[in-house]
Each structure stands twice: as structure tokens, then as C-alpha cells.
Amino acid sequence: MRYILLLVIFISSTTIVLSILAQTGGAVDMASIRGIYKEDASPLFMFDPNSSFYYFYSFAETPDLISRKFGHFIVFGLLASSFFLIVPLRHLPLRGVIAIICATSIGIIDEFHQYFLVARSGLVLDIVINFIGSTVFVSTLVIFLQPEKIDKTPTSTFNLHKQNSEKLH
């Protein structure tokens, strides 16, 4: 369990490095790396409601946008599912919440980084899509892996109460 945060940091760092390599065409010199970042970008963009970070795009604008966003949904769903499977907790809903938080955190870090890149754009809508994908996949796992511990028929509940009241008298 203590390695989960390290894994989130490692995956986030790897994502950033791969993003940089993709943007520079594999070049690792400082001039190439500096060239892919916006010069006027500031972390204060998060507090500006007019920032492009809060832009909500229309799927009609770009034909391949739906498939790309569906890719976000699937990738982060699989990432959250992987976290769900490696978190060593017996309480499935808590495991699910931890997995969703881990995957969504990686998505937030990635979108935050993308905001600073010239050729990319970090968007809050992508974070929402990542979160929804994570939630859907993990919720499905929790539902299918949840063991049936108690017979939930009204008769069994009635009999349980009847047995408890007889013990008290």
C-alpha cells in the first residue's frame, strides 16, 4: 500500500517524459525542450475562468475528437482498474475509491503539464472524461467482485430479528 503514491509519481513522471520526447521528436537538448513550452504560461491559469483550460469543445469541431476522448475514457479506465487490482485492501469500495483517485491524479498532472505545451492543450473536460472512465471501470469491477455475504430476502431478515428477540427473552 505504501508504494501506491510512488507508483502514481512514477507513472506521472513517465507520462511527462514521454510527452516531452514526443513533442521534441526525441531530441533531449535544452533548446528543443524549451521550444515546446509556452513562454507566457503561468500556473495562475487555474484561477482565471477565461483560461483555455476551462474551454469545452464541441465534438462537431473535429471528426476524430470522439475517438480520441473515448481513448481517454478507456486508458484511464484500464489504469484505474490496474490500481484497483494491486491495492491490497479487502474492502472493495475503498479499494475502488483509492484506484479512482490514483488514476484521476495522474490525469490531472498530465493535463496540467499539457497546458504549458505549445502543441497541446490541457483541458478540464479531459480530466472529467478521465474521471468518468476510471469510475465506470472500477465500479464495474466492484460490482462483479462484491461477494454475496448475506441473503437479503425479507424472510431471512425477519428470521434474524426473530432469533435475536428470542435470545433476549
C-alpha positions as CSV (number, residue, x, y, z in Angstrom):
1,M,0.0,0.0,0.0
2,R,2.8,2.4,0.8
3,Y,4.1,2.1,-2.8
4,I,0.9,3.3,-4.4
5,L,1.9,7.0,-4.1
6,L,5.3,6.2,-5.6
7,L,3.7,4.4,-8.4
8,V,1.4,7.4,-9.1
9,I,4.5,9.7,-9.1
10,F,6.4,7.3,-11.4
11,I,3.6,7.0,-13.9
12,S,3.0,10.7,-13.9
13,S,6.7,11.4,-14.4
14,T,7.0,8.8,-17.2
15,T,4.0,10.4,-18.9
16,I,5.6,13.8,-18.8
17,V,8.9,12.5,-20.1
18,L,7.2,10.6,-23.0
19,S,5.2,13.7,-23.8
20,I,8.4,15.8,-24.0
21,L,10.1,13.2,-26.2
22,A,7.0,13.1,-28.5
23,Q,6.9,16.9,-28.8
24,T,10.7,17.2,-29.4
25,G,10.9,14.3,-31.8
26,G,13.2,12.5,-29.4
27,A,15.7,15.4,-29.0
28,V,16.8,16.0,-25.4
29,D,18.8,19.2,-25.7
30,M,17.6,22.2,-23.7
31,A,16.8,24.3,-26.7
32,S,14.4,21.7,-28.1
33,I,12.8,21.2,-24.7
34,R,12.4,25.0,-24.1
35,G,10.9,25.3,-27.6
36,I,7.9,23.1,-26.8
37,Y,6.7,25.2,-23.8
38,K,4.6,28.3,-24.0
39,E,6.7,31.3,-22.9
40,D,3.8,33.2,-21.2
41,A,2.2,30.3,-19.4
42,S,1.7,30.5,-15.6
43,P,0.2,28.2,-13.0
44,L,-2.2,31.0,-12.3
45,F,-4.2,29.9,-15.3
46,M,-6.2,27.7,-12.8
47,F,-7.6,30.8,-11.2
48,D,-8.6,32.5,-14.5
49,P,-12.2,31.5,-15.5
50,N,-11.4,32.7,-19.1
51,S,-8.4,30.3,-19.4
52,S,-8.4,27.9,-22.2
53,F,-8.1,25.2,-19.6
54,Y,-11.8,25.6,-19.0
55,Y,-12.7,25.5,-22.7
56,F,-15.5,23.0,-23.5
57,Y,-15.1,21.8,-27.1
58,S,-17.7,20.7,-29.5
59,F,-17.4,17.2,-30.9
60,A,-18.6,18.6,-34.2
61,E,-15.4,20.7,-34.5
62,T,-13.1,17.7,-35.1
63,P,-14.2,14.4,-36.6
64,D,-11.7,12.3,-34.7
65,L,-12.3,14.0,-31.4
66,I,-14.9,11.4,-30.2
67,S,-12.4,8.5,-30.8
68,R,-9.6,10.4,-29.0
69,K,-11.8,11.2,-26.0
70,F,-13.1,7.6,-26.0
71,G,-9.4,6.7,-25.8
72,H,-9.0,8.8,-22.7
73,F,-12.0,7.0,-21.2
74,I,-10.6,3.6,-22.0
75,V,-7.0,4.3,-21.0
76,F,-7.9,5.8,-17.6
77,G,-10.5,3.1,-17.0
78,L,-7.8,0.5,-17.5
79,L,-5.3,2.5,-15.4
80,A,-7.8,2.7,-12.6
81,S,-8.6,-1.0,-12.9
82,S,-4.9,-1.8,-12.6
83,F,-4.6,0.3,-9.5
84,F,-7.8,-1.5,-8.1
85,L,-6.2,-4.9,-8.7
86,I,-2.9,-4.0,-7.0
87,V,-4.2,-2.2,-3.9
88,P,-4.1,-4.8,-1.1
89,L,-7.3,-3.9,0.7
90,R,-10.2,-6.3,1.3
91,H,-12.8,-3.6,1.4
92,L,-13.7,-3.4,-2.3
93,P,-15.4,0.1,-2.3
94,L,-12.4,1.7,-0.5
95,R,-10.0,0.0,-3.0
96,G,-12.2,1.4,-5.8
97,V,-12.0,4.9,-4.4
98,I,-8.2,4.7,-4.0
99,A,-7.9,3.4,-7.6
100,I,-10.1,6.2,-9.0
101,I,-8.1,8.9,-7.0
102,C,-4.8,7.5,-8.3
103,A,-5.8,7.3,-11.9
104,T,-7.5,10.7,-11.8
105,S,-4.5,12.3,-10.1
106,I,-2.3,11.1,-13.0
107,G,-4.8,12.6,-15.4
108,I,-4.8,15.9,-13.5
109,I,-1.0,16.0,-13.6
110,D,-0.9,15.2,-17.3
111,E,-3.5,17.8,-18.2
112,F,-1.7,20.4,-16.1
113,H,1.5,19.7,-17.9
114,Q,-0.2,19.7,-21.3
115,Y,-1.4,23.3,-20.6
116,F,2.2,24.5,-20.8
117,L,3.0,22.8,-24.1
118,V,2.7,24.8,-27.3
119,A,1.3,22.0,-29.4
120,R,-1.1,20.6,-26.8
121,S,-3.8,21.9,-24.6
122,G,-4.7,20.8,-21.1
123,L,-8.4,20.8,-20.5
124,V,-10.6,20.3,-17.5
125,L,-13.0,18.4,-19.7
126,D,-10.3,15.8,-20.3
127,I,-9.9,15.4,-16.6
128,V,-13.7,14.8,-16.3
129,I,-13.6,12.2,-19.1
130,N,-10.6,10.5,-17.3
131,F,-12.5,10.5,-14.0
132,I,-15.7,9.1,-15.6
133,G,-13.7,6.3,-17.3
134,S,-11.9,5.5,-14.1
135,T,-15.2,5.4,-12.2
136,V,-17.1,3.3,-14.7
137,F,-14.4,0.7,-14.9
138,V,-13.7,0.4,-11.2
139,S,-17.5,0.5,-10.3
140,T,-17.9,-2.5,-12.7
141,L,-15.1,-4.3,-11.0
142,V,-16.5,-3.6,-7.6
143,I,-20.0,-4.8,-8.6
144,F,-18.7,-8.1,-10.2
145,L,-16.2,-8.9,-7.4
146,Q,-18.5,-8.0,-4.5
147,P,-19.2,-11.3,-2.6
148,E,-22.7,-12.0,-1.6
149,K,-22.4,-12.3,2.2
150,I,-26.0,-12.0,3.3
151,D,-29.2,-13.4,1.9
152,K,-31.1,-10.1,1.5
153,T,-34.6,-11.6,1.2
154,P,-37.2,-10.2,3.6
155,T,-37.7,-13.6,5.1
156,S,-34.1,-14.0,6.2
157,T,-34.1,-10.6,7.7
158,F,-37.3,-11.4,9.6
159,N,-35.9,-14.7,10.9
160,L,-32.7,-12.9,12.0
161,H,-34.8,-10.4,14.1
162,K,-37.0,-13.2,15.4
163,Q,-33.9,-15.2,16.6
164,N,-32.4,-12.2,18.2
165,S,-35.6,-11.3,20.1
166,E,-35.9,-14.9,21.3
167,K,-32.4,-14.8,22.7
168,L,-33.3,-11.7,24.7
169,H,-36.3,-13.3,26.3
